[in-house]
């Protein structure tokens, strides 16, 4: 007869968490074990994890630190837990998330079920139409500076489950393995950006540090928050100045600070707002909001409206990736191979950045067509060094198969 465990965690909960981790994939942690390797002895590995979780003997491995380049040339640190730790974190997340979802703010969109970045951008677009000012908040190093004591205070407000509290504390204090192999111990703050549980904990922290505070102090000023990216709407410049000072003070109380260069007050200039102010644009979730000329299809008139579209930085990043493919040199590939290679990536870009002002994105991705023409001119002898005929070939292909690439499909709506 199996000895009773101190913590009641069902095997089904561990199995369900494993299936979620498998769908999300992810790289290997410090132990180098991939999902495929974990599955070679799946039953034994899952049983071992369940046994350790249930007995209280589970201890997380160090988190592997990787650094990915950002659009501004700097590096973004990410923490990659092992497969075992990701499954364990998912068990706790599945336990805690339903309770937190019941209290989270309606204008919090990041890493939440049935909510998306497009909803946040759409809400910001709508509010910019009737509110003249935006306070674009950038929290400096949020994930690296999240205070453990304040976070655990928030967690205990929603659960007294011993094993949930125990394992969250262990994950928060787990060391980080740097790229050079050295181990760094967290000094009472920070949670690895990239961990399964980190996103939920970040939302919980800012729910109390910002969302609820805004509802109490400034109930008439709406906002959109996607994790630590926050946009607040104001009716006047004086109101925006006052809000910014209050937010700075509030975050300082929560041991956080705003980035002095990236935080700004923006004037949402359009046809009816003609004042002159130095800052009239901001970027939110990869979309740049600024005044744009819009045509009224019914009246045929043109007017200025403050609207979102794919940001110049995002366009630059996409064009750099397109150039890195060096399609024009891959003449050994068939057209079908080229389509298989690049279509999934283009589809992802169009689905995300084409949600608002799709025409601007398609124009930015015109680089793909240029490389396809150069590829055809090298691939087919009849088109060699014939630029005009190369474009005629491409236009004919587009007319026959408009769905071959998502950038060729006409805009809808």
Secondary structure as UniProt FT lines:
FT   HELIX           11..24
FT   TURN            30..31
FT   HELIX           35..38
FT   HELIX           39..41
FT   HELIX           42..55
FT   STRAND          63..69
FT   TURN            71..72
FT   STRAND          75..80
FT   HELIX           83..101
FT   TURN            102..103
FT   TURN            106..107
FT   TURN            110..111
FT   TURN            113..114
FT   HELIX           117..130
FT   STRAND          133..139
FT   TURN            140..141
FT   HELIX           142..145
FT   HELIX           148..156
FT   TURN            157..158
FT   HELIX           162..173
FT   STRAND          176..177
FT   TURN            179..180
FT   STRAND          183..184
FT   TURN            193..194
FT   HELIX           196..206
FT   HELIX           207..211
FT   HELIX           212..217
FT   TURN            219..220
FT   STRAND          223..226
FT   TURN            227..228
FT   STRAND          229..234
FT   HELIX           237..253
FT   TURN            254..255
FT   TURN            260..262
FT   STRAND          264..267
FT   STRAND          281..284
FT   TURN            285..286
FT   STRAND          287..295
FT   TURN            297..299
FT   STRAND          302..310
FT   HELIX           312..325
FT   HELIX           327..329
FT   TURN            331..332
FT   HELIX           335..353
FT   HELIX           358..364
FT   HELIX           366..379
FT   HELIX           381..383
FT   TURN            384..385
FT   HELIX           387..400
FT   TURN            402..403
FT   HELIX           406..408
//
